[in-house]
Amino acid sequence: MRRVTVPSPAHRGFAVRILSYLLPWQFSPLACVVFTLTLVLYLRGLAVLRRDGAPVGPWRPLVFFLGLALNYVVMQTYFDYVAQHMFWVHRLQHLILHHVGPALLVLSAPVSVLRAGLPRPVWRALRARWVRRPIGLLWRLLQHELLAPVLFVGLIYFWLIPPVHFLAMLSQRLYLLMNWSMLVDGIFFWWMILAPIEAQGAAAVPYGRRVIVLTAVALPQIVLGAYIALCSRPLYSIYEVCGLAWHITPMLDQQLGGLLTWIPGAMMSAVGVLVILHHVLQADRRALAETRAKAADASAGAPA
């Protein structure tokens, strides 16, 4: 599908150029529905919580909107066109879809807001046993501490196998499947890693094991990124065949893409460890406060 363009008089050329960069390059009905529905549900949830006297502070919505906007930009604007013609921009696209965007969405703790935004009939239908049980089983499977990191790293490796990548960049269906698989898997993985234990229920992975998982997924990304960046021959000829969007050599394009796979991807594991440490400190503070409260109650109830 071709990029949407908007003709306009010359005196409004700058505004039209900016608009053309923001419009979908290849319009995806699925992306339109998913992003619009998510935004509407979140805004409705904010209104419901505010009406019920439980407003959400400014930072959580800001982080949520930032994560949602980043995912939209790399999938549905001119950025998507450049990502199909520059390997390093493609790697930046997947860094956002698989790492940064999902992590921001999880850190915004959106579950309570999205739940409040659901119409009651929909919420009752989702709570039905025949719906809840299979979804719960699938959720626990994808959140398993052994399977989740394998899927997380496996998808990165799979879509970067040169013949597979060549086909994915030529086929619109495979290209969409590649991008959506990265986004969905990223949300599942970072939820398991970054969400507090109390928000995950009985299936939550302990914080110590999360650190091990982050270390386990960082090492293969470093190896893959280093191999791509330091390889002496071109691995992804599809970008040269279709034409590079900017005037750089194919090898420089590949080296930059390798560095984006190598360094920022591994750094996200370090960021994840910091978030986990924050959760641990918060849990310790709550436990200490509860202990002090119980001690105060005990001393107040003791006979003089």
Backbone as CSV, one residue per row, in Angstrom:
resi,resn,N_x,N_y,N_z,CA_x,CA_y,CA_z,C_x,C_y,C_z
1,MET,0.838,-1.190,0.000,0.000,0.000,0.000,0.879,1.248,0.000
2,ARG,0.393,2.310,-0.644,1.201,3.498,-0.771,0.964,4.439,0.399
3,ARG,1.943,5.315,0.569,1.852,6.303,1.634,0.730,7.280,1.345
4,VAL,0.019,7.710,2.399,-1.037,8.702,2.267,-0.409,10.075,2.142
5,THR,-0.738,10.820,1.079,-0.221,12.170,0.899,-1.362,13.160,0.872
6,VAL,-1.077,14.376,1.257,-2.101,15.416,1.317,-1.643,16.601,0.488
7,PRO,-2.273,16.849,-0.679,-1.888,18.007,-1.476,-2.291,19.291,-0.773
8,SER,-1.501,20.349,-1.019,-1.782,21.608,-0.342,-1.096,22.734,-1.081
9,PRO,-1.574,23.983,-0.925,-0.896,25.120,-1.544,0.537,25.241,-1.053
10,ALA,1.362,25.915,-1.854,2.784,25.997,-1.545,3.043,26.744,-0.251
11,HIS,2.208,27.745,0.081,2.469,28.528,1.282,2.210,27.733,2.556
12,ARG,1.606,26.561,2.429,1.401,25.698,3.583,2.243,24.438,3.469
13,GLY,3.339,24.512,2.696,4.140,23.332,2.435,4.760,22.732,3.678
14,PHE,5.247,23.552,4.605,5.908,23.018,5.793,4.933,22.220,6.652
15,ALA,3.741,22.779,6.870,2.736,22.082,7.677,2.316,20.775,7.022
16,VAL,2.184,20.804,5.694,1.796,19.586,4.980,2.896,18.532,5.074
17,ARG,4.149,18.979,5.011,5.257,18.039,5.123,5.261,17.359,6.492
18,ILE,5.049,18.136,7.537,4.989,17.556,8.878,3.826,16.578,8.973
19,LEU,2.668,16.968,8.398,1.496,16.087,8.436,1.754,14.799,7.681
20,SER,2.436,14.896,6.541,2.707,13.693,5.755,3.639,12.739,6.497
21,TYR,4.509,13.279,7.354,5.378,12.428,8.157,4.595,11.702,9.250
22,LEU,3.515,12.296,9.728,2.750,11.722,10.833,1.641,10.785,10.369
23,LEU,1.198,10.936,9.129,0.152,10.064,8.613,0.694,8.652,8.389
24,PRO,-0.186,7.649,8.426,0.279,6.274,8.186,0.922,6.123,6.814
25,TRP,2.120,5.549,6.797,2.777,5.274,5.525,2.119,4.096,4.834
26,GLN,1.848,3.060,5.580,1.074,1.923,5.096,-0.037,1.691,6.111
27,PHE,-1.222,2.130,5.784,-2.321,2.092,6.748,-2.647,0.653,7.138
28,SER,-2.710,0.421,8.440,-3.030,-0.904,8.975,-4.320,-0.806,9.785
29,PRO,-5.397,-1.428,9.325,-6.638,-1.395,10.106,-6.462,-1.966,11.507
30,LEU,-5.654,-3.021,11.631,-5.422,-3.626,12.944,-4.767,-2.625,13.888
31,ALA,-3.725,-1.935,13.405,-3.053,-0.945,14.251,-4.000,0.186,14.625
32,CYS,-4.814,0.625,13.673,-5.769,1.707,13.939,-6.742,1.303,15.041
33,VAL,-7.275,0.091,14.950,-8.238,-0.381,15.946,-7.578,-0.555,17.308
34,VAL,-6.416,-1.197,17.336,-5.756,-1.499,18.611,-5.352,-0.218,19.339
35,PHE,-4.686,0.695,18.637,-4.212,1.912,19.299,-5.374,2.825,19.693
36,THR,-6.372,2.933,18.821,-7.518,3.792,19.144,-8.308,3.222,20.314
37,LEU,-8.576,1.920,20.289,-9.336,1.294,21.365,-8.585,1.394,22.690
38,THR,-7.280,1.167,22.669,-6.488,1.273,23.900,-6.535,2.688,24.460
39,LEU,-6.396,3.680,23.588,-6.431,5.071,24.039,-7.798,5.433,24.611
40,VAL,-8.862,5.004,23.936,-10.219,5.311,24.410,-10.479,4.651,25.757
41,LEU,-10.100,3.383,25.892,-10.304,2.684,27.160,-9.539,3.352,28.293
42,TYR,-8.326,3.781,28.007,-7.515,4.411,29.065,-8.117,5.747,29.478
43,LEU,-8.499,6.564,28.501,-9.103,7.856,28.831,-10.417,7.675,29.578
44,ARG,-11.204,6.687,29.170,-12.465,6.413,29.875,-12.191,5.931,31.296
45,GLY,-11.161,5.095,31.451,-10.808,4.617,32.782,-10.366,5.747,33.690
46,LEU,-9.588,6.695,33.155,-9.179,7.856,33.947,-10.397,8.650,34.408
47,ALA,-11.372,8.831,33.501,-12.575,9.582,33.857,-13.387,8.855,34.924
48,VAL,-13.492,7.537,34.804,-14.256,6.758,35.786,-13.599,6.818,37.161
49,LEU,-12.282,6.653,37.209,-11.569,6.698,38.486,-11.657,8.081,39.117
50,ARG,-11.582,9.105,38.297,-11.704,10.474,38.831,-13.116,10.698,39.383
51,ARG,-14.103,10.173,38.698,-15.488,10.317,39.162,-15.714,9.574,40.472
52,ASP,-15.054,8.430,40.628,-15.220,7.630,41.840,-14.323,8.087,42.984
53,GLY,-13.596,9.168,42.776,-12.752,9.691,43.850,-11.419,9.004,43.992
54,ALA,-10.979,8.298,42.957,-9.666,7.627,42.993,-8.844,8.051,41.782
55,PRO,-8.543,9.350,41.671,-7.813,9.828,40.491,-6.385,9.290,40.446
56,VAL,-5.877,9.143,39.242,-4.506,8.682,39.027,-3.606,9.905,38.893
57,GLY,-2.448,9.872,39.512,-1.512,10.992,39.431,-1.067,11.264,38.010
58,PRO,-0.360,12.370,37.768,-0.004,12.750,36.395,1.077,11.887,35.754
59,TRP,1.944,11.285,36.558,3.094,10.606,35.976,2.712,9.306,35.284
60,ARG,1.830,8.527,35.869,1.450,7.258,35.247,0.794,7.461,33.885
61,PRO,-0.188,8.355,33.749,-0.735,8.589,32.401,0.298,9.117,31.420
62,LEU,1.211,9.985,31.894,2.237,10.525,31.003,3.119,9.412,30.455
63,VAL,3.540,8.493,31.326,4.382,7.366,30.882,3.598,6.462,29.937
64,PHE,2.321,6.236,30.239,1.488,5.393,29.368,1.354,6.007,27.983
65,PHE,1.022,7.293,27.913,0.845,7.955,26.617,2.157,7.972,25.838
66,LEU,3.271,8.140,26.532,4.570,8.128,25.861,4.847,6.759,25.249
67,GLY,4.607,5.683,26.027,4.815,4.339,25.500,3.909,4.033,24.329
68,LEU,2.632,4.430,24.433,1.680,4.185,23.353,2.067,4.981,22.113
69,ALA,2.481,6.233,22.304,2.853,7.082,21.172,4.098,6.556,20.462
70,LEU,5.086,6.111,21.224,6.305,5.576,20.605,5.987,4.361,19.737
71,ASN,5.165,3.461,20.263,4.800,2.272,19.485,4.036,2.659,18.225
72,TYR,3.139,3.648,18.343,2.375,4.088,17.176,3.291,4.717,16.127
73,VAL,4.194,5.574,16.573,5.064,6.292,15.637,5.896,5.330,14.805
74,VAL,6.484,4.325,15.438,7.377,3.432,14.686,6.613,2.442,13.820
75,MET,5.288,2.338,14.013,4.503,1.397,13.220,3.629,2.067,12.169
76,GLN,3.257,3.344,12.382,2.225,3.920,11.536,2.553,5.322,11.010
77,THR,3.810,5.693,10.963,4.170,6.993,10.409,5.294,6.808,9.388
78,TYR,5.839,7.932,8.933,6.941,7.902,7.983,8.131,7.104,8.517
79,PHE,8.242,7.012,9.832,9.315,6.211,10.446,9.268,4.781,9.914
80,ASP,8.067,4.251,9.712,7.923,2.875,9.233,8.498,2.723,7.828
81,TYR,8.325,3.747,6.995,8.907,3.705,5.649,10.429,3.644,5.723
82,VAL,11.021,4.516,6.546,12.478,4.535,6.657,12.980,3.206,7.227
83,ALA,12.226,2.616,8.166,12.620,1.344,8.762,12.643,0.223,7.723
84,GLN,11.886,0.370,6.649,11.894,-0.636,5.595,13.008,-0.411,4.581
85,HIS,13.738,0.704,4.721,14.806,1.012,3.777,16.144,1.294,4.449
86,MET,16.196,1.163,5.767,17.455,1.341,6.494,17.495,0.303,7.608
87,PHE,18.534,-0.537,7.602,18.606,-1.595,8.603,18.715,-1.030,10.010
88,TRP,19.511,0.025,10.202,19.693,0.543,11.559,18.412,1.184,12.081
89,VAL,17.604,1.778,11.190,16.314,2.330,11.627,15.355,1.187,11.964
90,HIS,15.439,0.107,11.203,14.644,-1.082,11.535,15.000,-1.612,12.923
91,ARG,16.294,-1.643,13.256,16.688,-2.116,14.580,16.219,-1.149,15.666
92,LEU,16.219,0.152,15.372,15.673,1.123,16.318,14.169,0.905,16.487
93,GLN,13.493,0.597,15.391,12.057,0.298,15.448,11.776,-0.883,16.373
94,HIS,12.557,-1.940,16.248,12.341,-3.117,17.090,12.823,-2.894,18.516
95,LEU,13.805,-2.027,18.699,14.210,-1.672,20.059,13.052,-1.006,20.797
96,ILE,12.296,-0.176,20.092,11.143,0.485,20.704,9.992,-0.500,20.882
97,LEU,9.700,-1.299,19.846,8.568,-2.218,19.914,8.774,-3.337,20.926
98,HIS,10.008,-3.793,21.081,10.283,-4.967,21.898,10.797,-4.624,23.287
99,HIS,11.334,-3.404,23.444,11.960,-3.035,24.706,11.335,-1.782,25.322
100,VAL,11.605,-0.630,24.708,11.277,0.649,25.338,9.771,0.857,25.459
101,GLY,9.041,0.690,24.355,7.601,0.919,24.387,6.868,0.032,25.377
102,PRO,7.035,-1.301,25.302,6.370,-2.167,26.285,6.790,-1.885,27.720
103,ALA,8.077,-1.591,27.947,8.536,-1.298,29.309,7.835,-0.064,29.866
104,LEU,7.675,0.971,29.040,6.974,2.174,29.494,5.506,1.869,29.810
105,LEU,4.876,1.073,28.973,3.474,0.715,29.223,3.331,-0.032,30.545
106,VAL,4.232,-0.960,30.815,4.168,-1.727,32.055,4.453,-0.829,33.258
107,LEU,5.442,0.049,33.144,5.793,0.927,34.258,4.670,1.903,34.601
108,SER,3.793,2.174,33.644,2.671,3.074,33.928,1.566,2.402,34.748
109,ALA,1.708,1.103,35.022,0.709,0.345,35.788,-0.701,0.611,35.271
110,PRO,-0.985,0.248,34.007,-2.253,0.650,33.386,-3.440,-0.264,33.651
111,VAL,-3.216,-1.399,34.330,-4.262,-2.414,34.424,-5.514,-1.866,35.095
112,SER,-5.357,-1.203,36.230,-6.528,-0.698,36.959,-7.279,0.343,36.143
113,VAL,-6.546,1.159,35.393,-7.199,2.200,34.583,-7.937,1.568,33.409
114,LEU,-7.283,0.640,32.697,-7.932,-0.019,31.563,-9.137,-0.832,32.027
115,ARG,-9.025,-1.463,33.196,-10.148,-2.233,33.731,-11.325,-1.312,34.034
116,ALA,-11.036,-0.152,34.597,-12.107,0.808,34.890,-12.737,1.337,33.609
117,GLY,-11.961,1.361,32.512,-12.497,1.855,31.256,-13.333,0.859,30.489
118,LEU,-13.296,-0.408,30.877,-14.100,-1.420,30.188,-15.571,-1.263,30.528
119,PRO,-16.462,-1.331,29.556,-17.890,-1.366,29.864,-18.222,-2.593,30.713
120,ARG,-19.191,-2.452,31.577,-19.516,-3.551,32.496,-19.868,-4.853,31.790
121,PRO,-20.660,-4.848,30.703,-20.942,-6.133,30.027,-19.662,-6.826,29.532
122,VAL,-18.710,-6.043,29.037,-17.456,-6.629,28.563,-16.672,-7.214,29.727
123,TRP,-16.626,-6.497,30.848,-15.900,-6.983,32.014,-16.529,-8.262,32.559
124,ARG,-17.863,-8.324,32.581,-18.537,-9.548,33.046,-18.257,-10.714,32.109
125,ALA,-18.209,-10.432,30.809,-17.907,-11.505,29.851,-16.485,-12.025,30.037
126,LEU,-15.548,-11.117,30.305,-14.167,-11.537,30.521,-14.006,-12.300,31.825
127,ARG,-14.886,-12.054,32.777,-14.823,-12.745,34.061,-15.507,-14.106,34.030
128,ALA,-16.184,-14.417,32.939,-16.845,-15.717,32.826,-15.806,-16.836,32.862
129,ARG,-16.170,-17.949,33.473,-15.206,-19.021,33.686,-14.665,-19.572,32.386
130,TRP,-15.524,-19.728,31.378,-15.091,-20.316,30.114,-14.144,-19.394,29.346
131,VAL,-14.138,-18.129,29.686,-13.194,-17.185,29.090,-11.953,-17.042,29.964
132,ARG,-12.172,-16.938,31.277,-11.073,-16.663,32.202,-10.071,-17.812,32.270
133,ARG,-10.548,-19.043,32.254,-9.634,-20.179,32.426,-8.648,-20.332,31.280
134,PRO,-9.075,-20.361,30.006,-8.068,-20.491,28.927,-7.135,-19.293,28.845
135,ILE,-7.666,-18.085,29.095,-6.795,-16.907,29.080,-5.774,-16.999,30.206
136,GLY,-6.210,-17.455,31.374,-5.300,-17.607,32.502,-4.208,-18.626,32.237
137,LEU,-4.586,-19.742,31.608,-3.582,-20.765,31.279,-2.557,-20.238,30.286
138,LEU,-3.041,-19.547,29.247,-2.137,-18.984,28.257,-1.232,-17.928,28.884
139,TRP,-1.802,-17.120,29.769,-1.027,-16.069,30.431,0.087,-16.666,31.289
140,ARG,-0.249,-17.687,32.078,0.768,-18.311,32.930,1.850,-18.984,32.100
141,LEU,1.463,-19.529,30.948,2.447,-20.162,30.075,3.431,-19.134,29.526
142,LEU,2.917,-18.020,29.037,3.773,-16.999,28.453,4.568,-16.241,29.504
143,GLN,4.121,-16.301,30.765,4.819,-15.627,31.849,5.775,-16.558,32.594
144,HIS,5.946,-17.772,32.102,6.825,-18.707,32.780,8.267,-18.227,32.687
145,GLU,8.991,-18.337,33.778,10.337,-17.768,33.843,11.337,-18.468,32.940
146,LEU,11.013,-19.667,32.448,11.892,-20.351,31.505,11.484,-20.094,30.059
147,LEU,10.184,-20.098,29.796,9.707,-19.913,28.426,9.800,-18.461,27.983
148,ALA,9.471,-17.519,28.863,9.430,-16.102,28.485,10.765,-15.594,27.940
149,PRO,11.903,-15.857,28.600,13.168,-15.371,28.032,13.552,-16.071,26.732
150,VAL,13.175,-17.345,26.594,13.459,-18.048,25.338,12.697,-17.404,24.181
151,LEU,11.417,-17.094,24.415,10.631,-16.421,23.385,11.184,-15.031,23.099
152,PHE,11.583,-14.331,24.154,12.059,-12.957,24.010,13.301,-12.905,23.119
153,VAL,14.286,-13.727,23.434,15.520,-13.740,22.643,15.305,-14.476,21.321
154,GLY,14.499,-15.535,21.357,14.279,-16.327,20.152,13.670,-15.531,19.022
155,LEU,12.728,-14.631,19.351,12.120,-13.813,18.306,13.127,-12.861,17.685
156,ILE,14.011,-12.296,18.507,15.036,-11.404,17.965,15.916,-12.170,16.981
157,TYR,16.374,-13.349,17.394,17.243,-14.151,16.528,16.494,-14.606,15.273
158,PHE,15.257,-15.050,15.441,14.508,-15.601,14.306,14.325,-14.564,13.206
159,TRP,13.851,-13.380,13.571,13.573,-12.369,12.548,14.850,-11.771,11.961
160,LEU,16.008,-12.029,12.584,17.277,-11.530,12.038,18.065,-12.607,11.299
161,ILE,17.488,-13.812,11.162,18.091,-14.791,10.255,18.013,-14.215,8.843
162,PRO,19.136,-14.025,8.141,19.118,-13.293,6.861,18.038,-13.747,5.868
163,PRO,17.860,-15.049,5.581,16.796,-15.419,4.634,15.395,-15.080,5.158
164,VAL,15.164,-15.285,6.459,13.862,-14.955,7.043,13.630,-13.447,6.988
165,HIS,14.657,-12.687,7.323,14.530,-11.226,7.298,14.265,-10.729,5.879
166,PHE,14.917,-11.339,4.914,14.714,-10.964,3.505,13.254,-11.138,3.117
167,LEU,12.680,-12.291,3.468,11.279,-12.554,3.125,10.333,-11.632,3.885
168,ALA,10.632,-11.375,5.170,9.760,-10.530,5.982,9.703,-9.106,5.453
169,MET,10.810,-8.610,4.904,10.824,-7.247,4.395,10.186,-7.140,3.018
170,LEU,9.976,-8.264,2.342,9.311,-8.256,1.042,7.812,-8.517,1.141
171,SER,7.396,-9.265,2.149,5.995,-9.637,2.314,5.334,-8.732,3.344
172,GLN,4.255,-8.076,2.941,3.557,-7.191,3.869,2.990,-7.964,5.050
173,ARG,2.476,-9.160,4.818,1.915,-9.962,5.907,2.995,-10.380,6.900
174,LEU,4.122,-10.861,6.377,5.211,-11.260,7.269,5.784,-10.055,8.008
175,TYR,5.831,-8.930,7.338,6.358,-7.720,7.973,5.478,-7.306,9.151
176,LEU,4.168,-7.322,8.953,3.256,-6.986,10.040,3.333,-8.019,11.165
177,LEU,3.415,-9.300,10.777,3.543,-10.350,11.791,4.813,-10.153,12.600
178,MET,5.911,-9.792,11.953,7.168,-9.562,12.648,7.021,-8.442,13.672
179,ASN,6.476,-7.323,13.252,6.368,-6.175,14.157,5.396,-6.437,15.305
180,TRP,4.253,-7.028,15.006,3.275,-7.288,16.071,3.769,-8.345,17.039
181,SER,4.490,-9.345,16.536,5.027,-10.369,17.440,6.037,-9.761,18.402
182,MET,6.818,-8.807,17.925,7.787,-8.148,18.800,7.084,-7.318,19.871
183,LEU,6.055,-6.593,19.483,5.343,-5.750,20.439,4.616,-6.584,21.484
184,VAL,3.870,-7.592,21.056,3.103,-8.413,21.996,4.030,-9.168,22.938
185,ASP,5.086,-9.770,22.391,6.030,-10.496,23.243,6.728,-9.549,24.209
186,GLY,7.032,-8.338,23.764,7.659,-7.368,24.653,6.772,-7.016,25.831
187,ILE,5.477,-6.860,25.589,4.554,-6.548,26.679,4.499,-7.694,27.677
188,PHE,4.398,-8.919,27.208,4.367,-10.075,28.101,5.659,-10.171,28.920
189,PHE,6.794,-10.016,28.250,8.074,-10.190,28.944,8.287,-9.096,29.989
190,TRP,8.094,-7.850,29.608,8.369,-6.765,30.554,7.340,-6.704,31.665
191,TRP,6.151,-7.224,31.436,5.201,-7.339,32.543,5.723,-8.318,33.586
192,MET,6.242,-9.448,33.121,6.800,-10.430,34.043,7.986,-9.857,34.816
193,ILE,8.776,-8.989,34.164,9.993,-8.470,34.775,9.733,-7.249,35.646
194,LEU,8.941,-6.297,35.179,8.850,-4.987,35.806,7.646,-4.781,36.710
195,ALA,6.584,-5.553,36.521,5.403,-5.339,37.350,5.664,-5.815,38.779
196,PRO,5.194,-5.082,39.776,5.375,-5.525,41.173,4.722,-6.876,41.415
197,ILE,5.248,-7.621,42.373,4.711,-8.948,42.675,3.250,-8.879,43.062
198,GLU,2.879,-7.858,43.853,1.486,-7.762,44.304,0.513,-7.521,43.154
199,ALA,1.011,-7.034,42.011,0.145,-6.809,40.855,0.017,-8.052,39.985
200,GLN,0.843,-9.068,40.233,0.859,-10.255,39.384,0.175,-11.465,40.005
201,GLY,-0.058,-11.449,41.286,-0.735,-12.572,41.908,0.184,-13.733,42.202
202,ALA,-0.416,-14.918,42.297,0.334,-16.107,42.723,1.370,-16.560,41.707
203,ALA,1.182,-16.208,40.429,2.109,-16.660,39.378,3.320,-15.756,39.241
204,ALA,3.476,-14.768,40.107,4.576,-13.815,39.978,5.925,-14.495,40.163
205,VAL,6.886,-14.077,39.350,8.253,-14.578,39.467,8.972,-13.774,40.544
206,PRO,9.644,-14.426,41.497,10.368,-13.685,42.544,11.396,-12.729,41.937
207,TYR,11.673,-11.665,42.674,12.558,-10.624,42.156,13.957,-11.152,41.850
208,GLY,14.476,-12.034,42.682,15.816,-12.566,42.435,15.908,-13.306,41.123
209,ARG,14.890,-14.088,40.805,14.904,-14.837,39.539,14.753,-13.884,38.351
210,ARG,14.084,-12.774,38.549,13.946,-11.808,37.457,15.313,-11.247,37.062
211,VAL,16.154,-11.005,38.041,17.503,-10.520,37.740,18.262,-11.558,36.923
212,ILE,18.103,-12.824,37.269,18.761,-13.898,36.510,18.236,-13.923,35.077
213,VAL,16.929,-13.762,34.911,16.339,-13.759,33.574,16.888,-12.600,32.749
214,LEU,16.984,-11.420,33.357,17.511,-10.258,32.634,18.957,-10.484,32.196
215,THR,19.745,-11.112,33.055,21.123,-11.430,32.679,21.153,-12.435,31.534
216,ALA,20.249,-13.402,31.592,20.204,-14.452,30.567,19.812,-13.894,29.199
217,VAL,18.925,-12.894,29.152,18.518,-12.357,27.851,19.507,-11.309,27.336
218,ALA,20.305,-10.719,28.229,21.265,-9.700,27.789,22.418,-10.319,27.007
219,LEU,22.916,-11.450,27.476,24.106,-12.047,26.845,23.881,-12.431,25.378
220,PRO,22.788,-13.112,25.021,22.587,-13.430,23.599,22.424,-12.192,22.727
221,GLN,21.823,-11.130,23.262,21.685,-9.899,22.483,23.047,-9.265,22.219
222,ILE,23.926,-9.317,23.221,25.279,-8.785,23.040,26.011,-9.574,21.959
223,VAL,25.904,-10.898,22.015,26.584,-11.755,21.030,26.050,-11.471,19.630
224,LEU,24.726,-11.416,19.476,24.134,-11.190,18.159,24.490,-9.814,17.622
225,GLY,24.355,-8.789,18.472,24.671,-7.440,18.025,26.132,-7.294,17.637
226,ALA,27.022,-7.900,18.428,28.447,-7.826,18.111,28.749,-8.535,16.797
227,TYR,28.109,-9.672,16.574,28.338,-10.405,15.317,27.907,-9.568,14.114
228,ILE,26.713,-8.942,14.208,26.222,-8.129,13.089,27.125,-6.919,12.870
229,ALA,27.513,-6.254,13.948,28.307,-5.033,13.827,29.719,-5.301,13.327
230,LEU,30.294,-6.422,13.720,31.693,-6.708,13.389,31.862,-7.609,12.170
231,CYS,30.750,-8.086,11.623,30.834,-8.967,10.450,31.430,-8.192,9.272
232,SER,32.303,-8.843,8.526,33.018,-8.175,7.435,32.283,-8.265,6.098
233,ARG,31.132,-8.894,6.066,30.372,-9.016,4.818,28.935,-8.585,5.063
234,PRO,28.244,-8.102,4.045,26.843,-7.687,4.219,25.934,-8.889,4.475
235,LEU,25.099,-8.777,5.487,24.187,-9.862,5.864,22.769,-9.637,5.352
236,TYR,22.385,-8.381,5.187,20.993,-8.056,4.862,20.955,-7.243,3.575
237,SER,21.044,-7.953,2.464,21.116,-7.304,1.152,19.795,-6.691,0.724
238,ILE,18.709,-7.022,1.409,17.392,-6.538,1.014,17.345,-5.008,1.002
239,TYR,18.069,-4.356,1.905,18.028,-2.898,1.978,18.749,-2.270,0.788
240,GLU,19.801,-2.901,0.328,20.502,-2.406,-0.860,19.683,-2.682,-2.109
241,VAL,18.987,-3.816,-2.138,18.155,-4.154,-3.295,17.011,-3.164,-3.435
242,CYS,16.345,-2.855,-2.313,15.194,-1.946,-2.348,15.618,-0.482,-2.372
243,GLY,16.869,-0.209,-2.047,17.354,1.170,-2.058,17.370,1.766,-0.663
244,LEU,18.538,2.208,-0.225,18.656,2.832,1.086,17.999,4.205,1.067
245,ALA,17.311,4.537,2.148,16.613,5.826,2.216,17.587,6.986,2.309
246,TRP,18.730,6.770,2.937,19.736,7.817,3.100,21.053,7.346,2.508
247,HIS,21.908,8.287,2.197,23.143,7.987,1.481,24.256,7.584,2.450
248,ILE,24.201,6.336,2.891,25.302,5.745,3.641,25.592,4.384,3.024
249,THR,26.758,3.848,3.299,27.109,2.561,2.720,26.338,1.437,3.410
250,PRO,26.054,0.355,2.700,25.355,-0.777,3.327,26.085,-1.330,4.552
251,MET,27.414,-1.341,4.524,28.156,-1.867,5.669,28.013,-0.956,6.889
252,LEU,28.027,0.365,6.673,27.818,1.280,7.798,26.408,1.122,8.342
253,ASP,25.440,0.957,7.465,24.066,0.722,7.881,23.980,-0.529,8.754
254,GLN,24.650,-1.594,8.336,24.646,-2.845,9.102,25.362,-2.678,10.435
255,GLN,26.472,-1.966,10.436,27.219,-1.769,11.682,26.411,-0.972,12.698
256,LEU,25.727,0.052,12.243,24.889,0.835,13.156,23.747,-0.018,13.702
257,GLY,23.161,-0.849,12.834,22.096,-1.740,13.295,22.602,-2.746,14.308
258,GLY,23.814,-3.265,14.085,24.399,-4.183,15.051,24.639,-3.532,16.395
259,LEU,25.112,-2.286,16.373,25.343,-1.571,17.629,24.038,-1.337,18.390
260,LEU,22.964,-1.048,17.661,21.669,-0.854,18.324,21.141,-2.153,18.921
261,THR,21.468,-3.279,18.307,21.091,-4.572,18.878,21.974,-4.917,20.062
262,TRP,23.216,-4.518,20.003,24.243,-4.875,20.975,24.119,-4.068,22.270
263,ILE,24.158,-2.739,22.166,24.307,-1.904,23.361,22.979,-1.534,24.021
264,PRO,22.041,-0.864,23.330,20.802,-0.476,24.024,19.985,-1.665,24.507
265,GLY,19.965,-2.759,23.712,19.217,-3.930,24.143,19.739,-4.494,25.450
266,ALA,21.078,-4.555,25.578,21.671,-5.040,26.824,21.468,-4.041,27.961
267,MET,21.500,-2.754,27.636,21.300,-1.733,28.669,19.903,-1.793,29.272
268,MET,18.933,-2.244,28.480,17.577,-2.369,29.019,17.530,-3.372,30.163
269,SER,18.400,-4.387,30.114,18.469,-5.333,31.232,18.959,-4.631,32.491
270,ALA,19.934,-3.725,32.332,20.428,-2.969,33.483,19.331,-2.069,34.050
271,VAL,18.567,-1.445,33.171,17.437,-0.620,33.630,16.420,-1.479,34.366
272,GLY,16.164,-2.678,33.834,15.230,-3.584,34.496,15.678,-3.967,35.884
273,VAL,16.987,-4.191,36.057,17.518,-4.522,37.385,17.291,-3.363,38.351
274,LEU,17.472,-2.137,37.893,17.232,-0.972,38.748,15.765,-0.885,39.171
275,VAL,14.866,-1.170,38.250,13.438,-1.158,38.592,13.131,-2.247,39.613
276,ILE,13.727,-3.420,39.445,13.512,-4.512,40.401,14.029,-4.120,41.782
277,LEU,15.194,-3.501,41.843,15.725,-3.035,43.128,14.781,-2.028,43.780
278,HIS,14.186,-1.179,42.958,13.200,-0.232,43.495,12.014,-0.967,44.102
279,HIS,11.527,-1.999,43.425,10.407,-2.785,43.963,10.798,-3.461,45.278
280,VAL,12.017,-3.979,45.336,12.485,-4.642,46.554,12.527,-3.648,47.717
281,LEU,13.064,-2.456,47.471,13.132,-1.434,48.519,11.735,-1.016,48.970
282,GLN,10.830,-0.868,48.012,9.456,-0.504,48.362,8.804,-1.583,49.210
283,ALA,9.032,-2.857,48.840,8.466,-3.956,49.615,9.044,-3.988,51.026
284,ASP,10.354,-3.737,51.164,10.987,-3.708,52.489,10.425,-2.569,53.342
285,ARG,10.200,-1.426,52.714,9.644,-0.294,53.458,8.231,-0.589,53.939
286,ARG,7.436,-1.221,53.067,6.071,-1.572,53.492,6.094,-2.593,54.620
287,ALA,6.986,-3.580,54.506,7.078,-4.589,55.567,7.519,-3.958,56.879
288,LEU,8.472,-3.024,56.818,8.936,-2.352,58.035,7.828,-1.503,58.642
289,ALA,7.064,-0.811,57.783,5.963,0.009,58.286,4.886,-0.861,58.938
290,GLU,4.590,-2.016,58.333,3.602,-2.913,58.926,4.091,-3.460,60.266
291,THR,5.382,-3.795,60.341,5.938,-4.303,61.599,5.846,-3.248,62.697
292,ARG,6.188,-2.028,62.358,6.109,-0.953,63.351,4.666,-0.700,63.766
293,ALA,3.742,-0.768,62.810,2.337,-0.547,63.143,1.819,-1.635,64.079
294,LYS,2.206,-2.889,63.817,1.782,-3.980,64.696,2.393,-3.833,66.086
295,ALA,3.666,-3.423,66.145,4.304,-3.220,67.443,3.631,-2.091,68.210
296,ALA,3.248,-1.022,67.496,2.566,0.089,68.163,1.203,-0.341,68.688
297,ASP,0.471,-1.152,67.886,-0.830,-1.639,68.340,-0.685,-2.543,69.552
298,ALA,0.356,-3.394,69.542,0.565,-4.304,70.641,0.900,-3.532,71.930
299,SER,1.750,-2.529,71.797,2.102,-1.746,72.987,0.940,-0.913,73.493
300,ALA,0.083,-0.454,72.572,-1.073,0.337,72.998,-2.111,-0.539,73.698
301,GLY,-2.182,-1.820,73.273,-3.168,-2.706,73.872,-2.665,-3.415,75.128
302,ALA,-1.388,-3.277,75.435,-0.842,-3.949,76.610,-1.322,-3.252,77.888
303,PRO,-1.563,-4.004,78.950,-2.011,-3.387,80.211,-0.919,-2.533,80.826
304,ALA,-1.326,-1.447,81.443,-0.366,-0.521,82.074,0.286,-1.166,83.280
